Amino acid sequence: MFLSVFDMFKIGIGPSSSHTMGPMVAAGRFLETLRGRPFTAAGLRVSLHGSLAFTGVGHATDRAVILGLAGITPESYDASDAQDTLRRIAAERRVEPGALGRLRFDPKTDLVFDRKQALPGHANGMRLMATDAQGDVIAQETYYSVGGGFVLTEAELAEGRDTDDGPPVPNPFKSAREMLAMCAAKGTSIAALKRENELTRHSARTLDAGMARIWEVMSDCIARGLAAEGTLPGGLDVPRRAARIHGALLAERGMNQPAPHTINDWMCAYAMAVNEENAAGGQVVTAPTNGAAGVIPAVIRYWLDHVPGAHPSRLPEFLLTAAAIGGLVKHNASISGAECGCQAEVGSASAMGAAGLCAVLGGTPEQIENAAEIALEHHLGMTCDPVRGLVQVPCIERNGLGAIKAVSAASLSMRGDGTHLVPLDAAIETMRQTGRDMSDKYKETALGGLAVNVPNC
């Protein structure tokens, strides 16, 4: 089982990795498929199903699909250019994805939110179709956005593909138990195991540069969020709060004997800054998803700015350790809110953050595994119930609390020797079972929980 650090941490756009990034990626994959076909398509159609249909408008799924069909990718996304592209497509009712030429596509009629028919493979399903000059479908593919920006075709999902199919890695582990056994046998750290695996796919220079870029984007996102004010888009009129909280904390720095618990406010400010940027459609890093993108950057910023002895040179150790834990969660359960609720998003992020922090604090592999288990265990059962389907309430604050739990879990694990009753593997399996049993109302459909009990109009 191998999931790269660059699979778990992807640079993309808000507000959702599964509902925005994934559909954009799926559209790009469909275009690539059409480029390899012998026929010439004249038009395109899209139908969105399940959670994509119910909360797609609030998550900008329609915009993402349209831009993806126009040839735009999450990596190439520019907000200003995107707005111009959307206006042009709406007016001209066609897209021009490079070598495929001009294709008919009217966003009002050719993109359908099908809330009646769920697709069998996953809650986030979509069908993309190509039509001929008469409007008949000549090619069709079903895609599933399975969380964290990962996209699988119907066939790939049926095969159980969730990792790459590259060469074997030197340290293959599918469970935390196997991972700890390898660390013990080789006398090495989780980060070192993960790095050896990564080097089968990337050069050392590429790997280090890529991880530096991940933190650069995370840090820039925090900075933008701490500077921005105003109201978030979407109609809920949610005010940005990170800048105001940060300003108050800076003003209090000169006070004598500040309350110790204000460190939690610092972490919340960092996390909320990221998720406010995400809600506004800004550039973020999936960690492991957009909805949970603020947890890990907040934990890293807390460590760098508030923990004596912290140094950026150890950031790769943090990210590699966190990615190892995230890969276990994704492989054995899910990181998708539409599949397992928010326990799979913020819960996974908190476990990853706890593991990464424990590593750079000097924790043993056993203490790191314990830290991840503590953080995940205390998110079990958390629902995904965004008000009006927007990644704002309760998502933004929830990232702050996820960061606080991550730091607490790391600290608590460091007080012990790594021996504990509930293994991380058991917590991950419990999360999977809980997600399976959870009503669809609480899995990113905005049909239950806070989404229906909070006035939102």
N, C-alpha and C positions, 0 to 999 in steps of 0.2 A: 504494500500500500504506500503510494507516494503522492503527496500533495505539496507542491512547492510553496515556499514562503511568498512567492509572487502570485500564487493562487489564493492564498488566505488574505493577502494585502494587495488589493488592486486599486489603481488610481482611476477614479471615475467621477460621475456627477450625481447630484442628489435629485430627488429625495429618497430613492429606494434602489438598492442593488438588485432586488428580485423583480420589482415592478417598473423600474426605469432603465437601469443598465442592462439587465437581462433581455428585455424585449428589444432594445436597440441592438444588442449583439445578435439576437435571433434574426432580426431583419437583415443584418449584414451577412449572416451565414446563408440566408435564403438567396440573397443577391449573388453570392459566390456560387451557389448551386446552379442558378440560372445561367451564369456565364459559362458553365461547362456543358450545358444542354445543346443539342443540335438545332432546336427550333428557336424562333424569335417570338418573345412574348410581347403583347401589346398593352397589357394592363396588370394591375395588382389589386388584391383584396386581402383583408385581414379580419379574423374574428378572435376576440379575447374571451376567455372562459374562466370560471371559478373565481378565485380571489382577484385575478387581473380584471375581471368584468365588474366585480362589486366595488373595488376601491381603486380602480385604474385611473379615474379622473383625478382624484386627490393625490395620486402618486405620479401623475404626469405620464402614465403609460401610453396614452394616445400620442402625445408629443414625441415621446421616445421612439415609438414605432415609425412614425412619419419621418422623423429625422434619420432613423436607421435606413429606411427605404431610399432616402436621398443620398445615402453613402456616408453619413456622418457616424463616427465611432465615439465611444466614451473618451478615448485618448485625444481625439482631434476636436472635441466639442469646444465651441466658443459661444458664449451666451448671446452676444450681439448678432453674430452671423446666423445663429439658430433662429432667432426671431425673424430675421429677414427671409430665411428659407421657408419658415412656416407660413408667412404671409404670402410669399410667392406661390407656394403649392396650393394654398386655399383659393387664391385668385385664378390660377391657371389650371387647377385640377389635374396636375401631372407631376411626376418626379423625374429627375434626370440623374440616375446613378451611374455616371461614368460610361463605360463601354456598352452598357445595355441600351443607351439612347433614351428617348422620351417614352415614358410609360404612363398610361392613364391611371390616375388615382385621385378620386374625390374624397377627401377626409369625411365629408358628411354622409356618404353612402357606402364607401368601400371599406370603412373601418367600423366594425360592429362590436358592441359590448353585449355578449350573449350571456345573460344572467340565468337562463333556463337550463342550458346544457353544460354540465361540468365534464371535463375530459378525464378519462380513467387513470392516467399515469401520475398526476400531481395536481395540487390545487392551483398552481400557476401555469395554465395551459393556453396555448395560442396556435391558430392555424394560419399559415400564409399560403396564398394561392396566386398563381400567374394565369392570366387569361389571354385568349387569342383576340383577333380583331372583332369577332362576333360576340365576345364576352363569355365564351365557354372556358371552363377551367381546364388547363392543359398541364399544370404541374401543381403539386400541393405537398406541404410538409407540416408536420405537427412538432412543435417545440415546447419544452417545459423549462421554465426559469426556476431552478431548484434552490435558489438562495445564494447570496454572496456574489452575484454576477455570473454564476455558472449556468450554462445552457446546454441541454441535451435534447437530441431528437427523440422521437418516439422509440426508434430502434435502439438507440444508445441507452435509453432509460431501461428498456426491457432487458438489455444485456447486463445491466447492473454496473455500467461504467461510471465511475465517479473520480477516477484518477487518470493520470496520463499513461500511455502504453509505451513509454520509452525503455531504455535499457535497464536491467536490474540495478537496484541500489545496494550499497554494501551493508546497510543497516535496515532491513525491512521489518517494520513492526506495525501490527494492526491493533494493538491494545496497549494500554499503559503498563500492564503486567509484562508484556514482551519488551517494551521500551526500558523499563527499570532493570530487567534481567540483562539486557545488552549493556547498559551503563555499568552494571556491576561486573560483568564479565570482562569488559574492556577497560574498566577503571577510568571512565570518562564521563563527561557531562551530557545532558540532553541536547544542549546547543551544539556540542561537538559531533554527536551522532547526526543531527540534522544537517550540519554543514557538510559532512562527508557525503550525505545523500544529495545535497544540492549541487555539489561539484561534479556529479555525473550529468548534469543538465546545463550548467553554467561555468564559465571560467571564474577563478577567484576574483579577478578584477570586475567582471560583470556582476557577480553576486554582491560584492561589497558596494559597488556604485549603485546598484538597484536598491539595496537596503538604505543607503544614505538618501536616495531620492524619496523613498517611502516616508522617512522621518521629515524630510524637507517639506513635503506636501502636507503632512499632518501638522507640522509646526506653523506653516504659513496659514493653514486653515484656522488654527487657534487664534493667530494674530488678527486675521480678518474679522473673526467672530467677536473678539474682545474690543474691536474698534467700531463695529457697526451698530447702529441704532435704528429705530423705526419699528414697523409692523411687518410680520411675516405674511407672504402671499397665501391665498387659498380661501379667504372669506371668514375665518374664525377670529380675525383681528387679534392674534396672539402677539403681544409685544416682545421684542428682543430684550433679554434681561442680562445677558452675560456681561456686556460692557458696563452696565450700571453696577452690577455686583463687583466686578473687577475694580472699578473706580473707587467704590467704597472701601474695599480691602486695601488698596494702595494708600488711601487716606488714613486708614487705621494703623498703618505700619509703625508710625512714630509714637503710638500710645504705649504707656507702660502696662505691662502684664496683660497682653491681649488674651482673650479666652482661648484655651487650647483647641476647643472644638471648631474654631474658625478655619482650621486647615481643611475641614470638610467643605467649607464655602469656596476655598481656592480650587479644590478638585471639581466641584460643581460648575464653577465659572469656566474652567478649561473645557469640560465635557459639553456644557451647554453651548459654548461658543462654536464648537464643531457642529453640533446638531442643529443649531440655528442656521449656520451656513448651509448644511445639508437640506434643511427645509426650504431654503431660498433657492435651491437648485445649483449651489456652488460646487466647486471641485473638492472632493473628499477622498479618503482612502477607505475602502471597505475593510472593516476590522472586527469580525469577518464580514459584516454586512453594513449597508449605509445606515439602517435604523439603529445600529449599535456602534456607529463610527466614532463616537466621542469617548468611549470608555478607555481604550488603550492609549490614545494620545494624552488623555488627562492623567493617567497613571504615570506615563513616561515624563510628562511635564512636572508632575508632583515630585518624582524621583530626582530629576535634574535640578530643579529649583529649590527644593525644600529638604533634601536628604544630604547630610554632610558626606563628602567623599564621592558623590556621584560624578561620573564623567561620560561624555558622549561616546568615547571610544568603546564603551561596553554596550552600546545600543544594538549591535548585531546579535549579541548574546541574548538580549531581551527579545528581539523579534524572532530569532530562530526558535527559542524555547516556546514562545507564544504560538508560533505557527505549528510546532509539533503537537501541542495540545489541541489547537483548532482543527488540525487534520484528523485527529482521533474522533473528535466530536462529529465532524461532518461525515466521516466514513461509517461510524457506528450508529449515528442517530440523525441529526439534521442541524443546519444553521438557518433554516427557513422559518420565518414567523407564520407563513401560510400553511406550513406543514406541522409545526409543533408549538406554535405560540411564541411569545416573547422570551420564554425560557431558552429557546434555541438561538435567539439573537443576543439580547443583553446578557443572558445567562452564560452563553458561550464566550462572549467578549470579556466578561468579568473573570471567567476561569482562565482565559488566555492571559489577561492582564495580571492576575494574581501569580501565575506561573512565571511570567517574564520578570516581574518585580522580585519574586523570591530568588530567581536565578542571579540577578545582579546584586542582590543583598548578600550573596554568598551561600544560598541554600543548597543542600544536597539534592540529588535527583528525587529521593524519597520525600523530602520537605516540599519540593516543587510540585510533585504529584498530589501531595496533601493539600497544598494551597489551592490548586485547581479544583480539587474535589470540594473543598469547603465553599468556594465561591459558587460553583455550579449547584451544589446541593441546596443552597439557600436562595436559589431562583426557581427551583422546581415548581411547576404548576402555574407559572406566570403566563397570563393570557396576552394576546396581541389584539387590542381593541381600540384602535386609533379613532378618535372623534372625527367624523366626517371623512374618514379614510385618509387623513393627512398625517404625515410623519412629524407631528407636533405635540399633541396632547394624547397620552402622557409621555410620549417617547423622549422628548428633550430632557425633562427632569430625570426620567428613568436612567438615562446615561450617567448622570451625575451620581446617582445612588449606586449604579453598577460599579463605578470607579471606586467609590468609598468602600464597597464590599470587597473589591479586589485587593485594595491596600490592607484592609482588616484581615482578610484571609491569608495574605502573605505574611503579615506580622504574626498572626496566631500560629501559623505553621512553623515559623522560625523559633517559637517558644518550645517546640517539641523536637523529637528526633526523627520525625517522619512516620512513626508508627501510629496507625489510626484504624478505626473499625470498618469504615465504609470506603472501599477502594474507588478510585476515579472511574474505573470501568463500570462499576455498579451504578454510580450516579448517572453516567452517560446512558446506560441501558434504561434506567428509570425515567430519564427524560424522554427517551424514545417511546416508551410505553405510555407515559402520561400524554404525550402529544398524540399518539394513536387514539387514546380514549377521549381526548378533549373534543368537545362539540365544535363543529365548524364555525359556530357563532363567535368563538373566541380565537379564531385563527386568521386574522387580517382580512376579515370580510366586512367589518364595521356593522355587524348585525347583532352584537351583544355587548355586555359589559359597559364600560364608560361611553362607548360609541352611541348607545341608545339611552343612557341615563343622564347624560349631560346635555343641556340645551345647546344646540349648535347652529342656530339660524336666527 
